[in-house]
């Protein structure tokens, strides 16, 4: 940063948390501005991401995040707020995020600065694409069950590794999944690493983030969908299982498995054959195997 016109530069003198300007100040010829003294950057910036991937998009600023939550809440993965900021505007913004069913988190100001500067105490982390609202797809799924049209829905929960999530999306597209559903919180976002791992499938796959995933699965069950979970803690084998035409296949994270709110709604929990030494399958592998067993007699080869 350079100062070509020193007359335009004014020193800020702080006094009890506020500042006033001195018009008589002129910098020395050898003056070097601090590294963190910079012009206001664009409000949409890139955030920290995986070392081998493009960084995640982040938006900083109260007005900017408020506009996103009002107009495009399904493109916002998570909103980070400054811990104990004492700012009533941030408190109101947090209530808006919760009403939009967007996960919020309290963090240190240094973490906010690492994502976007300036941020005024709030940063929104963005998904790579805007997700679908449950209300936009439910009637289509209900109608398919009424008409006997085969529909396959995949559900993923508790997946924190973006590469794992990207692989799930890629398998869903390859194996004919009509809709991929994820929860509003407890998952990694649709980051650039997810997009890269999906190998182009992200743009083609329909992804829905219901405000209440448990309620959405319950509605599908009432509409006649067969709700199936993939988990090692069962005696029912996936191989040669009799699927209904309209089915939901759910998978959980490797460490925690299927969450209870999914498991209690399952018509069956299916076990994938596995040597005991392996302990567990990667979530994307388990989902792929479950989807394949459903799809192998339904996908016609060219």
N, C-alpha and C positions, 0 to 999 in steps of 0.2 A: 504494500500500500504506500502511495507517495502523496505528498502535499504540495501540489504545484502552486496553489494560491493560499499562502499562509494567512491572508486577511480573512479567509472564510473559516479558519479553524478557531475554535473556542475551547478553552480549558474548562472542564467541569470540576467544580469544587464542591465536595460533599459536606453537608451539614445536618447532622441528626437524621440521616437516612434520606434527605432530599438533596437537591443540588441547585446551584445557581451558576450563571455564566458570567465570566469576566471578559469584558470586551477589550481590556487593555493587555491581554496576554498574547505573546508571540512566542512560538517555539524556537529553541536554539537551532543553529544550522546543523548540529550533529544529532538532532532529536531522532529517536527511533521509537515508533509507536509500539505498544504492547501487542503481543501476538493475538490476544483475544479482543483487541479493539478493531473492529471490522465493520463494514457497511452491512445493513440488514440484508441477509440473503433471501432467496425465494422461500416462501412458506412451505413448499413441498420439496423435501430433500430426501436423500437416501440415508437409510439407517445402517447400523452395523449388521452384518450377515455372516454367512459361512465364508470361510476363507477362499473356498474354491467356487463361489457362486456370486452372482450379483447381489448387492445389499438390498434389504427390504425397504420399501418406500415408507416414509414416516411423514406426518404432517404435524407441525407445531403451531401453537397459538390458540387462544380461547375462541375467537370468532371463527377461525378456520375449522377447528374441530367441531364446534357447534353446528356449522353449516353441513359438515359431513354427516353428523348424527341425525340431522333433520331430513337430508335429501338422499343420502346413500349409506344408511346404517349397515347394510349387508355387505359392503365392501370394507368395513372396518373390522379388523380382527380383535383388537384390544386397545383400550385407552389407558395410558399411564399418567398418573397424577402425582404431583409433588407431595411427599408425605408431610402432614401437619403444616400446610401452607398458610392456613388462616384466612384464605381469600374466599369470600362468599360467592364470587362468580364461579370459582372452581367447584364449590360445593353444589351449586345449581347445575353445573355441567355434568357432574357425576350422577346426579339424579336423572338427568336426561339420558345419559348412556345406559343406565339401568332400565329405564323405561323402554329403551330400544333393544334391550336384551343383549347388549354388548358388554363383554367382560371388562371389568376395571381393576386396576392394581395400583397400590400406593408404593412409590419408589423414591429414592434419594434424588436430589436435583442433579447430581453428577451423572446419573444414568439417563435422565432426560436430556442433558446436554450432549451426551454421547450419541443420541439419536437425531436431534434437531435443535438448532440454535438460530434465532431466539425461539423460545417455546412458551414463555409466560406461565410455566408450571403445568403444562399439559401437552402430551404427544399422543397422536393416534397412529397405531401401526396398521398398515393396510394389507388386505388380501390382493393377490394378483388379478383377481376377477371378482365382479360382483356376484354374490351367491343368490340362489333363488329363495323366495319366501314360501313357507309351507302352504299358505293359503292360495298361492298361484298354481300349485301342482296337485293338491289333494283331490279335487273333483275329477281330474283326469284319471287318477289312480283308482278312485272309487268306481268310476264308470267302467273301467277295464274289468274290475272284479265282477260287476253286475253282468257284463256282456260275455264273460268267459274268455277275455283276451289275455294271453300270458303277459305278465309283468314281473320283472325282477328288480327288487330294491336292495341295495347294499348299505349297511350301516357300519361306521367305524367310530370307536370311542377310545379315549385315553391314549391316542398315538401322539407322541411328542417328537419323534424323529421325522423331519421333513422329507427325507429320502424314502422312508417307510410309507408315508402318506402319498408321496408321488407315485410309488410303485403300486399302491392300492388303486389309485385313479387309473393308471395305465391298464391294470388287469380288468377293472370294471368296464372300460371301453372295449377291450379285446373280447370279453366274454358276454357281451350283450346286456349289461346292466342298464336299466332304463333311468334310474335315479340313484345318486350316491348321497347319503345323508350323514351329517356330522353334527355334534352338539355345539351349543353356543359358547361353551367354555370347557377347559380340560384337554384341549388339543393344541397342537402347533397351528399356526396360520397357514394360509395358502401363499407361501413365500416363493421367491424366485428359485430356491432349491427344489421346492415341490414341483414347480413348473418344469424345471430342467429334467428332473428324474422321471416325470410323466411322459417325456419324449413326445410332446405335442398333444397328448390326450387331454390335458387340462382344458384347452379351448373347446374341445368337442364334447366333453363329459358334462352332463347336467348335475350340479352340486347344490344341495339344499341344506340350509341351516335353520331348522325350526326354532322358534322361540322356546319351545318345550319339547325336546326329543322324546321323552317318555310318553307324553300325550299323543304325539304324532304316531308313534309305533302302536299305541293303544287304539287309535282310530283305524289304522290299517288292519289290526286284528279284528275289530268289530266289522269291518267291511268284507272280511272273509280271507284276508291274507294269512298264509302260513308263516308264523314267526319262528325263525330258527337261529340258534346261536352256535358258535364254534368255540369249544372249550375242552380241555383235557380231562376235566373232572366230570366224566359221564361214562356210561357203559354203552351208549347208543353209537353205532359206527356210521360214519359218513358214507362209506361205500355201499352202493345200491339202495340208499335211502329213497323212499317214495315221496317225491316232491309234488306239491300242488302247482298248478299253472301260475298262480299269483303267490309269490313268496318274498319274504324278507330274510336276508342272511346277514347276521351281525357278528362282528369280531371286536375284541378288546385289545388293549395294550399287552405286550408280552409279560410285564411284571404283575399286572393286576387282573388281567383277564376280562371277562364280561362283567360290566357293572350290574349290581342287583336289580336296578330298575328295568334293565333289558331282560335279564335272566328270568325274572318272575313272570314275564309275559310270553316266554318262549313255549311253543307247542312241543318243541324238542330241542335238546342241546346235543350237538353231534361231536363225536371224537374222531380226529384224523389219525389213522394208523401211524405209529411212530415208535422207534426203538427207545427204550427207557433211558439210554445214555444221553439222548439229545435234550431231554427235559422239556423243551417247548419249541414251537415253530415261530419264526418271525411273523408278525401280524399280517404283513402283506402276502407272505407265502401261504399262511393259513386261509386268508380270504380268497386267494387265487384258487386254491384246491377246492374250497367249498363252492365257489362260483363255477368251476369247471365241471364238478359232478352234476350240478344243475343243468349246465348248458350243453354237455357233450352230446346229447340226443336231440338238441334243439337248433344248434347252429349247423346249417347246411354248408358243406364244403363246395367251393366252385369246381 
